[in-house]
């Protein structure tokens, strides 16, 4: 049974890596450049900051 899970996990990882590589190739063809200071870990950071600012304005 553990061998089946290991096989499935390896296949999942292989497919996920292939998907990520495909995305990287697609983004490389765009004119937009990805800057090193771009934070991809939190794509909603700007939205959260705007929401926080709006909350602060309504509290005053």
N, C-alpha and C positions, 0 to 999 in steps of 0.2 A: 504493500500500500504506500509506504513512503516514497518508493521509486516513482510511482505514478504522479504524486504531488511534485516531486522534483522535476520530472519531465514537463509537467504542465507549467510550472513556474519558469523554467528555462525558456519554454516556448513563448510565454507571456513577455518575458524580458526581451527576447529577440524581436518580437513584433513591436514592442514599445520603442526599442532603439531604432528600428527601421522607420517608425512613424516620426520620431524626433529628427532623424537625419533628413527625412523628406521635408519636414517643416523648415529646417535650416537651409536646405537647397532652395526652397521657394522664397524665403525671405532674402536670400542672397541676390535674387534677380530683380528686386525692387530698387527704385532710385533712392528711397529713404535709407539713411544710414542708422544703424543702431549704435548709439553712443555708449561707452563703457559705464557712464554714471547713471544710465537708465536702470530703474529698479523693477525687475520683472517679478520679484517675489511678492510684491503687493501692488497689483494693477489698479486697485481702487484707492490708492493712497491719496491721490489728488481729490477724488470725490469725497473721501472721508474728511480731508482738511476743509473742504468747502462746507460740508455739513456741520462740522465743528464750529466754523466761523459763524454760520447762520444761527446755530444754537446760542452762541455767545451774544450775538446781536439781540436776539429775542429775550434773553435773560435780563438785559439792562433796563 
